[in-house]
Amino acid sequence: MAEFCDVLIIGSGVSGLSFALKAAAFARVTLITKKNRADTATNLAQGGVAAVLSVEDSIEAHINDTLISGDGLCNVDIVRAVTTEGPDRVRELMELGVRFQRGKDGEEFDLGMEGGHSARRVAHASDLTGREIERALLAQVAANANIRVLENHLAIDLLIESKALGEPAGKEGDRCLGAYVLDRQTGEVDVYHAGVTVLCTGGCGKVYLYTTNPDIATGDGVAMAYRAGARVANLEFIQFHPTCFFNREVKNFLISEAVRGEGGVLINKEGQPFMKKYDARGDLATRDAVARGIDAEMKATGADCVFLDITHKPAAFLKDRFPNIYATCKQYGVDLTTTPIPVVPAAHYMCGGVLVDEWGCSSITNLLALGETACTGLHGANRLASNSLLEAVVFAHRAAKWLERHIAAIRQLPTPSADPWRAGGAQVLDESILITHNWNQLRQLMWDYVGIVRRKKRLDLIMSRLAFMSAEIREHFFDYLLTPDLVELRNLAVLADLIVQSASLRKESRGLHYIVDYPEKNDQYYLRDTVLQRSFQDSGQ
């Protein structure tokens, strides 16, 4: 079966929903999401949206903080554009029904402080900001007749013009025509034709053993774009959130940056503060510095975790400011008003992604990428806290403006007919252990070899192991009936390979990429993005 629409959006986080609402004013939009529409990283975002919303703050200060955090690799023009346009986008979210926390004495916002910021500028809805934004946007999308939402639909691969025409793949300026999509409920693969395809699939946290990300974060958008021939960039810069709740009964629960912003102090098992040993900014250093500090302290003391202590703050304030964190910790035996919270770093955010321009357009014609899937130039080598939701809404607005200018011309383009999806063998892969083993081994290898602190020897070792594993996964993919687990495993293998390739190419330590063999920055050779593009001479995945 073939479907046709003006715009195909893959992913239902804040970037996808924001773009859908704007594009629906002049286009027919189909939005697919691989599970339920609320199963997104946005829904888990606690901190908030960073923007200049106070007279005591300034755009220049926000720019400077972002550039410092990005450690030399931010695109200054993009940083200026995003920080300048950000306040209007935050107020637009309010108009769409997002209920940000109001300030005292009639102030418009209760602004939070987070690590790396020089002023209070984080608009939040207690500690459930992402969930509140997702709620409001989903309500608006549900009421819009021009937006069709398909849950439990998983994109497999992009449909590219050269392939549809039987031409050699990888030509410059190749055009995206849509995607092959697996209906998880029927098992059928359908062709979705679109004038413009927008990747909003989030990050790749599940490539690591420990992550704050939801189970859907398997790097699908980046993997599909790379396989199609798009340029990807800066995938060595994986941000590890410094403070994930350390409890074996609960997974993926992070303790917001805002807890340190409100005075939380990291202490070791002896109860001693330690961050000043590793960074002069102490507990309010940027995430890369704090994650490395915790990692070093755990290795030095042999401890399984460190602790975040905010017990010196009034209990009523903590319960009001962090209701979700308080309730979750309490559920698992930790009363943060009286007891320090056990925390460890965990994979959190992909600072690289599909390389895009100032409008969100990739190197493949009519293929866009937004949100965590994209590498816009805002984050550089390390994302500043709460700049991600900001980037998502600003670039959704910019991409919609681009589409409005070009939609008439895009509708005039011919649409080559696409072949149906070529199914693998009819045999069902009933040996689920084959998938589970590769999934677990991949994530353990990435955690052990390509984590917070890296070594050249480990990168060389994992590269050879990934080559063998990828070949086995590719064999499963083409020899058996397709399943969602197999699609996601294939994508994770691509992301793991891209991260290792990127890390191996950057022979310096910068931002989130710290490699023991090259501990210093080298601006002479590496003050540039790490860009990768598939060679179609290779068999690829």
C-alpha positions as CSV (number, residue, x, y, z in Angstrom):
1,M,0.0,0.0,0.0
2,A,1.2,3.5,-0.8
3,E,0.3,6.7,1.1
4,F,0.8,10.3,-0.1
5,C,1.1,13.5,1.9
6,D,2.9,16.9,1.7
7,V,4.9,16.3,4.9
8,L,5.9,13.1,6.7
9,I,7.1,13.7,10.2
10,I,8.9,10.8,11.9
11,G,8.7,11.3,15.7
12,S,6.3,12.9,18.2
13,G,8.5,14.8,20.6
14,V,8.5,18.6,21.0
15,S,10.2,19.3,17.6
16,G,7.9,17.0,15.6
17,L,4.7,18.3,17.3
18,S,5.7,21.9,17.0
19,F,6.6,21.6,13.4
20,A,3.4,19.7,12.6
21,L,1.2,22.5,14.1
22,K,3.0,25.1,12.1
23,A,3.1,23.2,8.8
24,A,-0.5,22.2,9.1
25,A,-1.5,25.8,8.4
26,F,-0.6,25.3,4.7
27,A,0.1,21.5,4.2
28,R,-1.2,18.0,4.7
29,V,0.8,16.4,7.5
30,T,1.2,12.8,8.5
31,L,3.1,12.2,11.7
32,I,4.2,8.7,12.6
33,T,5.5,7.5,15.9
34,K,6.8,4.1,16.7
35,K,5.0,3.5,19.9
36,N,2.4,5.7,21.6
37,R,2.5,9.4,20.7
38,A,3.6,10.4,24.3
39,D,6.5,7.9,24.4
40,T,9.2,10.5,23.8
41,A,12.3,11.9,25.5
42,T,10.4,15.2,25.7
43,N,8.0,13.6,28.1
44,L,10.9,12.8,30.5
45,A,12.6,16.2,30.3
46,Q,12.6,17.7,33.8
47,G,14.6,20.9,33.8
48,G,12.9,23.3,31.3
49,V,13.5,25.7,28.5
50,A,16.4,28.1,28.7
51,A,15.6,31.6,27.3
52,V,16.2,35.2,28.3
53,L,12.9,36.0,30.0
54,S,14.1,38.4,32.7
55,V,15.4,42.0,32.6
56,E,18.2,40.8,34.8
57,D,19.5,38.6,32.0
58,S,20.7,39.3,28.5
59,I,21.0,37.6,25.1
60,E,24.7,38.3,25.1
61,A,25.0,36.4,28.4
62,H,23.1,33.4,27.1
63,I,25.2,33.4,24.0
64,N,28.4,33.5,26.0
65,D,27.3,30.7,28.3
66,T,26.4,28.5,25.3
67,L,29.7,29.2,23.6
68,I,31.7,28.4,26.8
69,S,29.8,25.1,27.2
70,G,30.3,24.2,23.5
71,D,34.1,24.4,24.0
72,G,34.9,26.1,20.7
73,L,32.7,24.1,18.3
74,C,29.4,26.1,18.4
75,N,28.3,27.9,15.3
76,V,28.1,31.5,16.6
77,D,25.5,32.6,14.1
78,I,23.2,29.7,15.1
79,V,23.8,30.4,18.8
80,R,22.8,34.0,18.3
81,A,19.7,33.2,16.2
82,V,18.4,30.6,18.7
83,T,19.0,32.7,21.8
84,T,17.5,35.7,20.1
85,E,14.4,34.0,18.8
86,G,14.0,31.8,21.9
87,P,11.9,34.1,24.2
88,D,9.2,34.5,21.5
89,R,9.0,30.7,21.1
90,V,8.6,30.2,24.8
91,R,5.8,32.7,25.0
92,E,4.2,30.9,22.0
93,L,4.3,27.7,23.9
94,M,2.3,29.5,26.6
95,E,-0.3,30.6,24.0
96,L,-0.6,26.9,23.0
97,G,-1.5,26.0,26.6
98,V,1.8,25.2,28.3
99,R,1.5,26.1,32.0
100,F,5.0,27.3,33.0
101,Q,5.5,28.0,36.7
102,R,4.7,31.6,37.5
103,G,7.0,33.8,39.5
104,K,6.3,35.5,42.8
105,D,5.0,39.0,43.0
106,G,3.4,38.9,39.6
107,E,6.5,37.9,37.7
108,E,5.8,36.1,34.4
109,F,8.1,33.1,35.0
110,D,9.7,31.4,38.0
111,L,13.1,31.0,36.4
112,G,15.5,28.3,37.5
113,M,19.2,28.2,37.6
114,E,21.2,25.3,36.1
115,G,24.9,24.4,35.6
116,G,26.8,26.5,33.1
117,H,24.3,29.4,33.2
118,S,25.3,32.8,34.5
119,A,21.7,33.8,35.3
120,R,18.3,32.3,36.2
121,R,16.8,31.7,32.8
122,V,15.1,28.2,32.8
123,A,11.4,28.4,32.4
124,H,9.9,25.2,33.9
125,A,6.7,23.5,35.0
126,S,8.0,22.3,38.4
127,D,10.2,19.3,37.5
128,L,7.9,17.9,34.8
129,T,8.4,20.5,32.1
130,G,8.7,18.0,29.2
131,R,5.5,16.3,30.2
132,E,3.6,19.6,30.4
133,I,4.9,20.7,26.9
134,E,4.0,17.3,25.4
135,R,0.5,17.5,27.0
136,A,-0.3,20.9,25.5
137,L,1.1,20.2,22.1
138,L,-0.6,16.8,21.8
139,A,-3.9,18.5,22.6
140,Q,-3.4,21.0,19.9
141,V,-2.4,18.3,17.3
142,A,-5.4,16.2,18.2
143,A,-7.7,19.2,17.4
144,N,-6.1,19.9,14.0
145,A,-7.8,18.3,11.0
146,N,-4.7,18.7,8.8
147,I,-2.6,16.4,11.0
148,R,-2.9,12.7,10.8
149,V,-1.1,10.8,13.6
150,L,-0.3,7.1,13.3
151,E,0.9,5.4,16.4
152,N,2.9,2.1,16.4
153,H,4.4,2.9,13.0
154,L,8.2,2.4,12.8
155,A,10.2,3.9,9.9
156,I,12.6,1.4,8.5
157,D,14.5,3.3,5.7
158,L,14.1,6.5,3.7
159,L,12.9,6.4,0.2
160,I,15.5,8.1,-2.0
161,E,15.0,9.3,-5.6
162,S,18.1,7.6,-7.0
163,K,17.0,4.3,-5.7
164,A,13.5,4.7,-7.0
165,L,14.9,5.5,-10.5
166,G,17.4,2.7,-10.4
167,E,20.3,5.2,-10.6
168,P,23.6,4.9,-8.7
169,A,23.1,5.8,-5.0
170,G,25.0,8.6,-3.3
171,K,24.7,11.3,-5.9
172,E,25.0,14.9,-4.7
173,G,21.6,16.5,-4.2
174,D,19.7,13.2,-4.1
175,R,16.1,13.8,-3.0
176,C,14.1,12.1,-0.3
177,L,10.6,10.9,-1.3
178,G,9.4,9.6,2.0
179,A,10.0,6.4,3.9
180,Y,9.2,2.7,4.2
181,V,7.2,2.2,7.4
182,L,6.4,-0.9,9.4
183,D,3.0,-1.2,11.0
184,R,3.8,-2.8,14.3
185,Q,0.3,-4.2,14.7
186,T,-0.1,-5.8,11.3
187,G,3.5,-6.5,10.5
188,E,3.0,-5.0,7.0
189,V,5.5,-2.5,5.4
190,D,4.0,0.3,3.5
191,V,5.5,3.1,1.3
192,Y,4.8,6.6,2.6
193,H,5.4,9.2,-0.2
194,A,6.0,12.8,0.9
195,G,7.1,16.0,-0.6
196,V,9.2,16.7,2.5
197,T,10.3,14.2,5.2
198,V,11.3,15.4,8.7
199,L,13.3,13.3,11.1
200,C,12.4,14.0,14.7
201,T,13.3,10.6,16.2
202,G,15.3,11.9,19.2
203,G,18.6,10.5,20.5
204,C,20.5,7.2,20.8
205,G,20.8,6.7,24.6
206,K,20.0,3.0,24.3
207,V,23.3,2.4,22.6
208,Y,24.7,2.5,26.1
209,L,24.1,0.2,29.0
210,Y,23.0,3.0,31.4
211,T,20.9,5.9,30.1
212,T,18.3,8.4,31.1
213,N,16.6,8.0,27.7
214,P,13.3,6.1,27.1
215,D,13.4,2.7,25.4
216,I,12.6,4.3,22.0
217,A,15.9,6.2,21.8
218,T,17.7,3.9,19.3
219,G,19.1,6.6,16.9
220,D,16.6,5.7,14.1
221,G,16.7,9.0,12.3
222,V,20.5,9.4,12.2
223,A,20.9,5.7,11.1
224,M,18.3,6.1,8.3
225,A,19.8,9.4,7.1
226,Y,23.4,8.0,7.1
227,R,22.3,4.9,5.2
228,A,20.6,7.2,2.7
229,G,23.8,9.2,2.1
230,A,23.2,12.2,4.3
231,R,26.1,13.9,6.2
232,V,26.2,13.4,9.9
233,A,28.4,15.3,12.3
234,N,29.9,15.3,15.8
235,L,28.7,12.0,17.0
236,E,31.7,11.6,19.4
237,F,30.0,14.1,21.7
238,I,27.6,12.0,23.7
239,Q,26.5,13.9,26.9
240,F,26.4,11.8,30.0
241,H,24.0,13.3,32.5
242,P,25.9,13.5,35.8
243,T,23.1,12.6,38.1
244,C,21.0,9.6,37.3
245,F,19.2,8.1,40.3
246,F,21.2,5.1,41.4
247,N,18.7,2.3,42.2
248,R,18.6,-1.1,40.6
249,E,14.8,-1.2,40.8
250,V,14.2,2.0,38.7
251,K,15.7,2.8,35.3
252,N,16.1,6.0,33.3
253,F,15.2,8.3,36.1
254,L,17.4,11.4,36.2
255,I,17.9,13.9,39.0
256,S,17.5,17.3,37.3
257,E,20.3,19.7,36.8
258,A,18.0,22.2,38.6
259,V,18.6,20.4,42.0
260,R,22.3,21.5,41.8
261,G,21.0,24.9,40.5
262,E,19.0,25.3,43.7
263,G,22.0,24.5,45.9
264,G,22.5,20.7,45.8
265,V,26.1,19.6,46.6
266,L,27.8,16.5,45.3
267,I,29.5,14.5,48.0
268,N,31.4,11.2,48.1
269,K,30.7,8.2,50.3
270,E,32.6,10.0,53.2
271,G,30.2,12.9,53.0
272,Q,32.8,15.2,51.6
273,P,32.1,17.7,48.7
274,F,34.5,17.0,45.8
275,M,33.7,18.9,42.7
276,K,36.0,21.8,43.5
277,K,38.9,19.3,43.1
278,Y,37.9,18.8,39.4
279,D,36.6,22.2,38.3
280,A,36.7,25.7,39.8
281,R,33.0,26.1,39.1
282,G,32.3,23.3,41.5
283,D,28.7,21.8,41.5
284,L,27.5,24.3,38.9
285,A,30.1,23.4,36.3
286,T,28.9,22.3,32.9
287,R,27.7,18.7,32.5
288,D,30.9,17.4,30.8
289,A,33.0,18.6,33.7
290,V,30.6,17.3,36.4
291,A,30.3,13.9,34.8
292,R,34.1,13.5,34.5
293,G,34.4,14.7,38.2
294,I,31.9,12.1,39.4
295,D,33.6,9.4,37.2
296,A,37.0,10.2,38.7
297,E,35.7,10.3,42.3
298,M,34.0,6.9,41.9
299,K,37.2,5.4,40.5
300,A,39.4,7.0,43.2
301,T,37.2,5.7,46.0
302,G,35.9,2.5,44.5
303,A,32.3,3.5,45.2
304,D,29.4,2.5,43.1
305,C,27.9,6.0,43.2
306,V,28.2,9.4,44.7
307,F,25.5,11.4,46.5
308,L,23.6,14.7,45.8
309,D,22.9,16.5,49.0
310,I,20.2,19.2,49.2
311,T,19.0,18.4,52.8
312,H,20.1,21.9,53.9
313,K,17.1,23.4,52.0
314,P,13.6,23.7,53.6
315,A,11.5,20.5,53.1
316,A,8.5,22.5,52.0
317,F,10.6,24.3,49.3
318,L,12.0,20.9,48.0
319,K,8.6,19.3,47.8
320,D,7.1,22.2,45.9
321,R,10.0,22.8,43.5
322,F,10.7,19.1,42.8
323,P,7.5,17.2,43.4
324,N,8.2,14.4,40.9
325,I,11.8,13.9,42.0
326,Y,10.7,13.9,45.6
327,A,7.9,11.4,45.1
328,T,10.0,9.0,43.0
329,C,13.0,9.0,45.4
330,K,10.6,8.6,48.3
331,Q,9.0,5.6,46.6
332,Y,12.4,3.9,46.5
333,G,13.4,4.7,50.1
334,V,15.2,8.0,49.7
335,D,13.7,11.1,51.4
336,L,15.7,13.9,49.7
337,T,14.7,16.4,52.4
338,T,16.7,14.3,55.0
339,T,18.9,12.0,53.0
340,P,21.4,12.6,50.1
341,I,20.3,11.1,46.8
342,P,22.6,8.3,45.3
343,V,23.5,9.2,41.8
344,V,25.7,8.0,38.9
345,P,26.3,9.4,35.4
346,A,24.3,7.9,32.5
347,A,24.1,8.5,28.7
348,H,21.7,11.3,28.2
349,Y,22.0,13.4,25.0
350,M,23.4,13.2,21.5
351,C,25.1,16.5,20.7
352,G,25.8,15.5,17.1
353,G,23.4,14.2,14.5
354,V,22.2,14.8,11.0
355,L,24.1,17.8,9.7
356,V,21.6,20.6,8.9
357,D,21.7,24.2,7.8
358,E,20.0,27.2,9.6
359,W,16.5,26.0,8.4
360,G,16.9,22.4,9.4
361,C,17.6,21.1,5.9
362,S,20.0,18.1,5.5
363,S,22.4,17.4,2.7
364,I,19.7,15.4,1.0
365,T,17.1,17.5,-0.8
366,N,13.7,17.7,1.0
367,L,15.0,15.8,4.0
368,L,14.9,17.8,7.3
369,A,16.0,16.9,10.8
370,L,15.0,18.6,14.0
371,G,15.6,18.3,17.7
372,E,18.1,15.8,19.1
373,T,18.3,14.1,15.7
374,A,19.9,17.2,14.1
375,C,23.3,18.7,14.4
376,T,22.5,22.4,14.1
377,G,25.7,23.9,15.4
378,L,24.1,25.2,18.6
379,H,25.6,22.7,21.1
380,G,29.1,22.3,19.8
381,A,31.1,19.9,22.0
382,N,28.8,20.0,25.0
383,R,25.2,21.0,25.3
384,L,24.3,23.7,27.8
385,A,21.6,22.6,30.2
386,S,18.0,23.2,29.0
387,N,19.1,24.4,25.5
388,S,17.6,21.3,23.9
389,L,13.9,22.2,24.2
390,L,14.8,25.7,23.1
391,E,16.6,24.4,20.0
392,A,13.6,22.2,19.2
393,V,11.0,24.9,19.2
394,V,13.2,27.5,17.4
395,F,14.2,25.2,14.6
396,A,10.6,23.8,14.3
397,H,9.6,27.4,13.6
398,R,12.5,28.0,11.2
399,A,11.8,24.8,9.3
400,A,8.1,25.7,8.9
401,K,9.0,29.1,7.5
402,W,11.3,27.4,5.0
403,L,8.6,24.9,4.0
404,E,6.0,27.7,3.5
405,R,8.3,29.4,1.0
406,H,9.0,26.2,-0.9
407,I,5.8,24.1,-0.6
408,A,4.4,25.2,-4.0
409,A,7.5,24.3,-5.9
410,I,7.9,21.0,-4.0
411,R,4.3,20.0,-5.0
412,Q,5.3,20.4,-8.7
413,L,8.1,17.9,-8.5
414,P,7.5,14.5,-10.0
415,T,7.1,11.5,-7.7
416,P,8.7,8.4,-9.1
417,S,6.9,5.2,-8.2
418,A,8.7,3.2,-5.5
419,D,9.1,-0.5,-5.4
420,P,7.4,-2.3,-2.5
421,W,9.6,-3.2,0.5
422,R,11.7,-6.2,-0.4
423,A,11.0,-8.6,2.5
424,G,13.6,-10.9,3.8
425,G,13.1,-14.6,4.1
426,A,9.7,-15.9,5.2
427,Q,11.2,-17.5,8.2
428,V,10.4,-15.9,11.6
429,L,13.4,-15.3,13.8
430,D,12.1,-17.3,16.7
431,E,15.5,-17.4,18.4
432,S,15.1,-14.1,20.2
433,I,18.3,-14.8,22.0
434,L,20.1,-13.9,18.8
435,I,18.8,-10.3,19.0
436,T,19.0,-10.1,22.8
437,H,22.6,-11.2,22.9
438,N,23.7,-8.7,20.3
439,W,21.7,-5.9,21.9
440,N,23.2,-6.6,25.4
441,Q,26.7,-7.1,24.1
442,L,26.6,-3.9,22.0
443,R,25.4,-1.8,24.9
444,Q,28.0,-3.3,27.3
445,L,30.8,-2.7,24.9
446,M,29.9,0.9,24.3
447,W,29.6,1.6,28.0
448,D,33.0,-0.1,28.8
449,Y,35.0,1.2,25.7
450,V,33.4,4.5,24.6
451,G,32.1,6.1,27.8
452,I,33.0,9.2,29.7
453,V,36.7,8.6,29.6
454,R,38.1,7.0,26.4
455,R,41.4,5.4,25.3
456,K,42.7,4.8,21.8
457,K,43.3,1.1,22.4
458,R,39.7,0.6,23.5
459,L,38.4,2.4,20.4
460,D,40.6,0.2,18.2
461,L,39.3,-3.0,19.9
462,I,35.7,-2.1,19.7
463,M,35.9,-1.1,16.1
464,S,36.9,-4.7,15.1
465,R,34.2,-6.2,17.4
466,L,31.5,-4.0,15.9
467,A,32.4,-5.0,12.4
468,F,31.8,-8.6,13.2
469,M,28.6,-7.9,15.1
470,S,27.2,-5.6,12.3
471,A,27.7,-8.3,9.7
472,E,25.7,-10.7,11.9
473,I,22.9,-8.2,12.4
474,R,22.8,-7.5,8.7
475,E,22.4,-11.2,8.0
476,H,19.5,-11.4,10.4
477,F,17.9,-8.3,8.9
478,F,17.8,-9.6,5.3
479,D,17.3,-13.3,6.0
480,Y,14.3,-13.2,8.4
481,L,10.9,-11.6,8.6
482,L,11.2,-8.0,9.9
483,T,10.4,-7.2,13.5
484,P,10.6,-3.9,15.4
485,D,13.5,-5.3,17.6
486,L,15.5,-6.2,14.5
487,V,15.0,-2.7,13.0
488,E,16.1,-1.0,16.2
489,L,19.1,-3.3,16.7
490,R,20.2,-2.5,13.1
491,N,20.0,1.2,13.9
492,L,21.9,0.9,17.2
493,A,24.7,-0.9,15.4
494,V,25.0,2.0,12.9
495,L,25.1,4.5,15.7
496,A,27.7,2.6,17.7
497,D,29.9,2.5,14.6
498,L,29.4,6.2,13.9
499,I,30.2,7.1,17.5
500,V,33.4,5.0,17.5
501,Q,34.5,6.3,14.0
502,S,34.0,9.9,15.2
503,A,35.8,9.4,18.5
504,S,38.7,7.8,16.7
505,L,39.1,10.7,14.3
506,R,39.2,13.4,17.0
507,K,42.7,13.0,18.5
508,E,42.3,15.6,21.2
509,S,40.1,16.1,24.3
510,R,37.3,18.6,23.9
511,G,34.0,19.0,25.6
512,L,32.3,15.6,26.1
513,H,35.0,13.8,24.2
514,Y,37.9,13.0,26.7
515,I,40.5,10.6,25.5
516,V,43.5,9.8,27.8
517,D,45.9,9.5,24.9
518,Y,45.3,13.1,23.8
519,P,44.4,15.0,27.0
520,E,44.7,18.5,25.6
521,K,42.7,20.5,23.1
522,N,44.3,21.0,19.7
523,D,42.7,24.0,18.0
524,Q,45.2,23.9,15.1
525,Y,43.7,20.7,13.7
526,Y,40.5,19.9,15.5
527,L,38.6,23.2,15.8
528,R,36.1,21.8,13.3
529,D,33.1,19.4,13.1
530,T,33.7,15.7,12.6
531,V,31.6,15.0,9.5
532,L,30.9,11.5,8.2
533,Q,29.1,10.4,5.0
534,R,28.5,6.9,3.8
535,S,30.6,5.6,0.9
536,F,28.4,3.7,-1.5
537,Q,31.4,1.8,-2.7
538,D,31.0,-0.1,0.6
539,S,28.3,-2.6,1.2
540,G,27.0,-0.6,4.2
541,Q,24.1,-1.6,6.4
